Structure formats: C-alpha cells, structure tokens
Amino acid sequence: MRLLLTEAMGERLFPNWAMLDDTAPSQFWSAQDVVKGALETASPEELRAPFVRLAAANPG
C-alpha cells in the first residue's frame, strides 16, 4: 500500500460507512490499470474521482 494523495477535506465523503470488510467496487481501477501505472500517472482529480462517485451513489 502506498499513499498517493493527501489533502484536507471539508467534510467526510462517507460519514455513515465504516468500510470494514467491503470489497472495492468496479468503479475503481482494474488490476491491469494498476500494473500499467495508472495510479502513478493519475492527477489528484483522477485519484479523487472514484471516491466522489461512490459517495454520490451512497449518500448519508
């Protein structure tokens, strides 16, 4: 595991979700994308986007 982005957040994206024992949804990067270096070349916006989409799909 490697930290790719750290920044201050104004609010929690998932205030009511503990995220324990949950699998990553398919809207995150595939194993092939990771091997090809997608995370190392992603912009901060690209790194944040799957989490923002997940939070929008699971409000509250």
PDB file as gemmi writes it, atoms N, CA and C in Angstrom:
CRYST1    1.000    1.000    1.000  90.00  90.00  90.00 P 1                      
ATOM      1  N   MET A   1       0.842  -1.149   0.000  1.00  0.00           N  
ATOM      2  CA  MET A   1       0.000   0.000   0.000  1.00  0.00           C  
ATOM      3  C   MET A   1       0.902   1.231   0.000  1.00  0.00           C  
ATOM      4  N   ARG A   2       0.502   2.221  -0.806  1.00  0.00           N  
ATOM      5  CA  ARG A   2       1.248   3.472  -0.906  1.00  0.00           C  
ATOM      6  C   ARG A   2       0.295   4.637  -0.916  1.00  0.00           C  
ATOM      7  N   LEU A   3       0.613   5.674  -0.197  1.00  0.00           N  
ATOM      8  CA  LEU A   3      -0.193   6.893  -0.177  1.00  0.00           C  
ATOM      9  C   LEU A   3       0.090   7.671  -1.457  1.00  0.00           C  
ATOM     10  N   LEU A   4      -0.959   7.966  -2.224  1.00  0.00           N  
ATOM     11  CA  LEU A   4      -0.802   8.686  -3.478  1.00  0.00           C  
ATOM     12  C   LEU A   4      -1.286  10.126  -3.407  1.00  0.00           C  
ATOM     13  N   LEU A   5      -2.154  10.422  -2.453  1.00  0.00           N  
ATOM     14  CA  LEU A   5      -2.700  11.775  -2.351  1.00  0.00           C  
ATOM     15  C   LEU A   5      -3.084  12.046  -0.912  1.00  0.00           C  
ATOM     16  N   THR A   6      -2.717  13.201  -0.432  1.00  0.00           N  
ATOM     17  CA  THR A   6      -3.155  13.635   0.891  1.00  0.00           C  
ATOM     18  C   THR A   6      -3.573  15.095   0.786  1.00  0.00           C  
ATOM     19  N   GLU A   7      -4.748  15.396   1.294  1.00  0.00           N  
ATOM     20  CA  GLU A   7      -5.232  16.768   1.255  1.00  0.00           C  
ATOM     21  C   GLU A   7      -6.321  16.935   2.299  1.00  0.00           C  
ATOM     22  N   ALA A   8      -6.543  18.161   2.713  1.00  0.00           N  
ATOM     23  CA  ALA A   8      -7.590  18.458   3.687  1.00  0.00           C  
ATOM     24  C   ALA A   8      -8.951  18.339   3.015  1.00  0.00           C  
ATOM     25  N   MET A   9      -9.906  17.816   3.760  1.00  0.00           N  
ATOM     26  CA  MET A   9     -11.273  17.674   3.254  1.00  0.00           C  
ATOM     27  C   MET A   9     -12.202  18.522   4.104  1.00  0.00           C  
ATOM     28  N   GLY A  10     -13.145  19.177   3.473  1.00  0.00           N  
ATOM     29  CA  GLY A  10     -14.106  19.993   4.195  1.00  0.00           C  
ATOM     30  C   GLY A  10     -15.152  19.173   4.921  1.00  0.00           C  
ATOM     31  N   GLU A  11     -15.434  17.986   4.397  1.00  0.00           N  
ATOM     32  CA  GLU A  11     -16.433  17.106   5.017  1.00  0.00           C  
ATOM     33  C   GLU A  11     -16.089  15.664   4.663  1.00  0.00           C  
ATOM     34  N   ARG A  12     -16.581  14.734   5.451  1.00  0.00           N  
ATOM     35  CA  ARG A  12     -16.359  13.320   5.178  1.00  0.00           C  
ATOM     36  C   ARG A  12     -17.200  12.893   3.983  1.00  0.00           C  
ATOM     37  N   LEU A  13     -16.609  12.132   3.069  1.00  0.00           N  
ATOM     38  CA  LEU A  13     -17.358  11.631   1.922  1.00  0.00           C  
ATOM     39  C   LEU A  13     -18.325  10.526   2.325  1.00  0.00           C  
ATOM     40  N   PHE A  14     -17.963   9.733   3.330  1.00  0.00           N  
ATOM     41  CA  PHE A  14     -18.757   8.581   3.746  1.00  0.00           C  
ATOM     42  C   PHE A  14     -18.996   8.632   5.252  1.00  0.00           C  
ATOM     43  N   PRO A  15     -19.811   9.561   5.728  1.00  0.00           N  
ATOM     44  CA  PRO A  15     -19.942   9.753   7.180  1.00  0.00           C  
ATOM     45  C   PRO A  15     -20.549   8.570   7.932  1.00  0.00           C  
ATOM     46  N   ASN A  16     -21.357   7.753   7.285  1.00  0.00           N  
ATOM     47  CA  ASN A  16     -22.024   6.657   7.985  1.00  0.00           C  
ATOM     48  C   ASN A  16     -21.535   5.276   7.558  1.00  0.00           C  
ATOM     49  N   TRP A  17     -20.378   5.190   6.928  1.00  0.00           N  
ATOM     50  CA  TRP A  17     -19.893   3.924   6.393  1.00  0.00           C  
ATOM     51  C   TRP A  17     -18.540   3.604   7.013  1.00  0.00           C  
ATOM     52  N   ALA A  18     -18.455   2.495   7.734  1.00  0.00           N  
ATOM     53  CA  ALA A  18     -17.207   2.101   8.376  1.00  0.00           C  
ATOM     54  C   ALA A  18     -16.195   1.538   7.381  1.00  0.00           C  
ATOM     55  N   MET A  19     -16.657   1.036   6.228  1.00  0.00           N  
ATOM     56  CA  MET A  19     -15.819   0.470   5.160  1.00  0.00           C  
ATOM     57  C   MET A  19     -15.053  -0.778   5.580  1.00  0.00           C  
ATOM     58  N   LEU A  20     -15.449  -1.416   6.642  1.00  0.00           N  
ATOM     59  CA  LEU A  20     -14.765  -2.624   7.091  1.00  0.00           C  
ATOM     60  C   LEU A  20     -15.258  -3.818   6.289  1.00  0.00           C  
ATOM     61  N   ASP A  21     -14.332  -4.621   5.810  1.00  0.00           N  
ATOM     62  CA  ASP A  21     -14.628  -5.861   5.093  1.00  0.00           C  
ATOM     63  C   ASP A  21     -15.446  -5.661   3.824  1.00  0.00           C  
ATOM     64  N   ASP A  22     -15.407  -4.488   3.240  1.00  0.00           N  
ATOM     65  CA  ASP A  22     -16.105  -4.233   1.986  1.00  0.00           C  
ATOM     66  C   ASP A  22     -15.113  -4.363   0.835  1.00  0.00           C  
ATOM     67  N   THR A  23     -15.556  -4.960  -0.257  1.00  0.00           N  
ATOM     68  CA  THR A  23     -14.697  -5.057  -1.432  1.00  0.00           C  
ATOM     69  C   THR A  23     -14.786  -3.763  -2.227  1.00  0.00           C  
ATOM     70  N   ALA A  24     -13.752  -3.474  -2.984  1.00  0.00           N  
ATOM     71  CA  ALA A  24     -13.735  -2.265  -3.809  1.00  0.00           C  
ATOM     72  C   ALA A  24     -14.703  -2.428  -4.971  1.00  0.00           C  
ATOM     73  N   PRO A  25     -15.568  -1.466  -5.190  1.00  0.00           N  
ATOM     74  CA  PRO A  25     -16.494  -1.559  -6.320  1.00  0.00           C  
ATOM     75  C   PRO A  25     -15.753  -1.450  -7.651  1.00  0.00           C  
ATOM     76  N   SER A  26     -16.388  -1.866  -8.710  1.00  0.00           N  
ATOM     77  CA  SER A  26     -15.746  -1.904 -10.028  1.00  0.00           C  
ATOM     78  C   SER A  26     -15.429  -0.521 -10.590  1.00  0.00           C  
ATOM     79  N   GLN A  27     -15.895   0.538  -9.971  1.00  0.00           N  
ATOM     80  CA  GLN A  27     -15.595   1.870 -10.493  1.00  0.00           C  
ATOM     81  C   GLN A  27     -14.183   2.326 -10.135  1.00  0.00           C  
ATOM     82  N   PHE A  28     -13.467   1.515  -9.369  1.00  0.00           N  
ATOM     83  CA  PHE A  28     -12.068   1.792  -9.097  1.00  0.00           C  
ATOM     84  C   PHE A  28     -11.218   1.198 -10.212  1.00  0.00           C  
ATOM     85  N   TRP A  29      -9.918   1.321 -10.152  1.00  0.00           N  
ATOM     86  CA  TRP A  29      -9.042   0.872 -11.220  1.00  0.00           C  
ATOM     87  C   TRP A  29      -8.950  -0.652 -11.250  1.00  0.00           C  
ATOM     88  N   SER A  30      -8.825  -1.191 -12.448  1.00  0.00           N  
ATOM     89  CA  SER A  30      -8.652  -2.628 -12.598  1.00  0.00           C  
ATOM     90  C   SER A  30      -7.211  -2.998 -12.229  1.00  0.00           C  
ATOM     91  N   ALA A  31      -6.989  -4.277 -11.985  1.00  0.00           N  
ATOM     92  CA  ALA A  31      -5.634  -4.748 -11.682  1.00  0.00           C  
ATOM     93  C   ALA A  31      -4.700  -4.448 -12.850  1.00  0.00           C  
ATOM     94  N   GLN A  32      -5.211  -4.577 -14.074  1.00  0.00           N  
ATOM     95  CA  GLN A  32      -4.390  -4.285 -15.255  1.00  0.00           C  
ATOM     96  C   GLN A  32      -3.995  -2.818 -15.305  1.00  0.00           C  
ATOM     97  N   ASP A  33      -4.930  -1.930 -14.987  1.00  0.00           N  
ATOM     98  CA  ASP A  33      -4.625  -0.492 -14.966  1.00  0.00           C  
ATOM     99  C   ASP A  33      -3.546  -0.184 -13.934  1.00  0.00           C  
ATOM    100  N   VAL A  34      -3.649  -0.814 -12.779  1.00  0.00           N  
ATOM    101  CA  VAL A  34      -2.667  -0.587 -11.710  1.00  0.00           C  
ATOM    102  C   VAL A  34      -1.287  -1.048 -12.159  1.00  0.00           C  
ATOM    103  N   VAL A  35      -1.217  -2.229 -12.766  1.00  0.00           N  
ATOM    104  CA  VAL A  35       0.063  -2.764 -13.243  1.00  0.00           C  
ATOM    105  C   VAL A  35       0.666  -1.846 -14.302  1.00  0.00           C  
ATOM    106  N   LYS A  36      -0.188  -1.246 -15.120  1.00  0.00           N  
ATOM    107  CA  LYS A  36       0.282  -0.354 -16.190  1.00  0.00           C  
ATOM    108  C   LYS A  36       0.676   1.034 -15.675  1.00  0.00           C  
ATOM    109  N   GLY A  37       0.494   1.285 -14.371  1.00  0.00           N  
ATOM    110  CA  GLY A  37       0.928   2.551 -13.794  1.00  0.00           C  
ATOM    111  C   GLY A  37      -0.118   3.643 -13.724  1.00  0.00           C  
ATOM    112  N   ALA A  38      -1.386   3.281 -13.835  1.00  0.00           N  
ATOM    113  CA  ALA A  38      -2.445   4.298 -13.836  1.00  0.00           C  
ATOM    114  C   ALA A  38      -2.443   5.155 -12.578  1.00  0.00           C  
ATOM    115  N   LEU A  39      -2.136   4.572 -11.446  1.00  0.00           N  
ATOM    116  CA  LEU A  39      -2.166   5.345 -10.199  1.00  0.00           C  
ATOM    117  C   LEU A  39      -0.994   6.309 -10.108  1.00  0.00           C  
ATOM    118  N   GLU A  40       0.145   5.900 -10.617  1.00  0.00           N  
ATOM    119  CA  GLU A  40       1.321   6.775 -10.565  1.00  0.00           C  
ATOM    120  C   GLU A  40       1.199   7.968 -11.500  1.00  0.00           C  
ATOM    121  N   THR A  41       0.428   7.827 -12.573  1.00  0.00           N  
ATOM    122  CA  THR A  41       0.302   8.921 -13.541  1.00  0.00           C  
ATOM    123  C   THR A  41      -0.991   9.717 -13.382  1.00  0.00           C  
ATOM    124  N   ALA A  42      -1.848   9.295 -12.471  1.00  0.00           N  
ATOM    125  CA  ALA A  42      -3.138   9.966 -12.279  1.00  0.00           C  
ATOM    126  C   ALA A  42      -2.964  11.326 -11.609  1.00  0.00           C  
ATOM    127  N   SER A  43      -3.802  12.257 -12.016  1.00  0.00           N  
ATOM    128  CA  SER A  43      -3.820  13.577 -11.380  1.00  0.00           C  
ATOM    129  C   SER A  43      -4.568  13.475 -10.045  1.00  0.00           C  
ATOM    130  N   PRO A  44      -4.449  14.474  -9.186  1.00  0.00           N  
ATOM    131  CA  PRO A  44      -5.234  14.460  -7.943  1.00  0.00           C  
ATOM    132  C   PRO A  44      -6.738  14.311  -8.203  1.00  0.00           C  
ATOM    133  N   GLU A  45      -7.235  14.961  -9.242  1.00  0.00           N  
ATOM    134  CA  GLU A  45      -8.659  14.853  -9.564  1.00  0.00           C  
ATOM    135  C   GLU A  45      -9.026  13.428  -9.958  1.00  0.00           C  
ATOM    136  N   GLU A  46      -8.165  12.770 -10.732  1.00  0.00           N  
ATOM    137  CA  GLU A  46      -8.415  11.382 -11.144  1.00  0.00           C  
ATOM    138  C   GLU A  46      -8.346  10.427  -9.951  1.00  0.00           C  
ATOM    139  N   LEU A  47      -7.471  10.699  -9.005  1.00  0.00           N  
ATOM    140  CA  LEU A  47      -7.384   9.865  -7.807  1.00  0.00           C  
ATOM    141  C   LEU A  47      -8.612  10.039  -6.919  1.00  0.00           C  
ATOM    142  N   ARG A  48      -9.132  11.242  -6.855  1.00  0.00           N  
ATOM    143  CA  ARG A  48     -10.279  11.554  -6.010  1.00  0.00           C  
ATOM    144  C   ARG A  48     -11.604  11.102  -6.635  1.00  0.00           C  
ATOM    145  N   ALA A  49     -11.712  11.096  -7.943  1.00  0.00           N  
ATOM    146  CA  ALA A  49     -12.970  10.877  -8.659  1.00  0.00           C  
ATOM    147  C   ALA A  49     -13.723   9.606  -8.274  1.00  0.00           C  
ATOM    148  N   PRO A  50     -13.098   8.431  -8.174  1.00  0.00           N  
ATOM    149  CA  PRO A  50     -13.885   7.232  -7.806  1.00  0.00           C  
ATOM    150  C   PRO A  50     -14.522   7.360  -6.442  1.00  0.00           C  
ATOM    151  N   PHE A  51     -13.861   8.002  -5.516  1.00  0.00           N  
ATOM    152  CA  PHE A  51     -14.404   8.188  -4.179  1.00  0.00           C  
ATOM    153  C   PHE A  51     -15.576   9.158  -4.188  1.00  0.00           C  
ATOM    154  N   VAL A  52     -15.472  10.210  -4.986  1.00  0.00           N  
ATOM    155  CA  VAL A  52     -16.568  11.171  -5.111  1.00  0.00           C  
ATOM    156  C   VAL A  52     -17.785  10.491  -5.737  1.00  0.00           C  
ATOM    157  N   ARG A  53     -17.560   9.672  -6.796  1.00  0.00           N  
ATOM    158  CA  ARG A  53     -18.663   8.939  -7.434  1.00  0.00           C  
ATOM    159  C   ARG A  53     -19.307   7.962  -6.445  1.00  0.00           C  
ATOM    160  N   LEU A  54     -18.488   7.260  -5.688  1.00  0.00           N  
ATOM    161  CA  LEU A  54     -19.008   6.304  -4.705  1.00  0.00           C  
ATOM    162  C   LEU A  54     -19.818   7.013  -3.634  1.00  0.00           C  
ATOM    163  N   ALA A  55     -19.341   8.153  -3.163  1.00  0.00           N  
ATOM    164  CA  ALA A  55     -20.066   8.926  -2.144  1.00  0.00           C  
ATOM    165  C   ALA A  55     -21.395   9.431  -2.699  1.00  0.00           C  
ATOM    166  N   ALA A  56     -21.419   9.863  -3.960  1.00  0.00           N  
ATOM    167  CA  ALA A  56     -22.655  10.363  -4.568  1.00  0.00           C  
ATOM    168  C   ALA A  56     -23.673   9.239  -4.741  1.00  0.00           C  
ATOM    169  N   ALA A  57     -23.200   8.035  -4.993  1.00  0.00           N  
ATOM    170  CA  ALA A  57     -24.089   6.887  -5.181  1.00  0.00           C  
ATOM    171  C   ALA A  57     -24.603   6.338  -3.853  1.00  0.00           C  
ATOM    172  N   ASN A  58     -23.931   6.693  -2.743  1.00  0.00           N  
ATOM    173  CA  ASN A  58     -24.298   6.186  -1.413  1.00  0.00           C  
ATOM    174  C   ASN A  58     -24.397   7.339  -0.422  1.00  0.00           C  
ATOM    175  N   PRO A  59     -25.337   8.261  -0.617  1.00  0.00           N  
ATOM    176  CA  PRO A  59     -25.423   9.422   0.287  1.00  0.00           C  
ATOM    177  C   PRO A  59     -25.789   9.035   1.713  1.00  0.00           C  
ATOM    178  N   GLY A  60     -25.311   9.860   2.643  1.00  0.00           N  
ATOM    179  CA  GLY A  60     -25.674   9.685   4.050  1.00  0.00           C  
ATOM    180  C   GLY A  60     -24.878   8.644   4.674  1.00  0.00           C  
TER     181      GLY A  60                                                      
END                                                                             
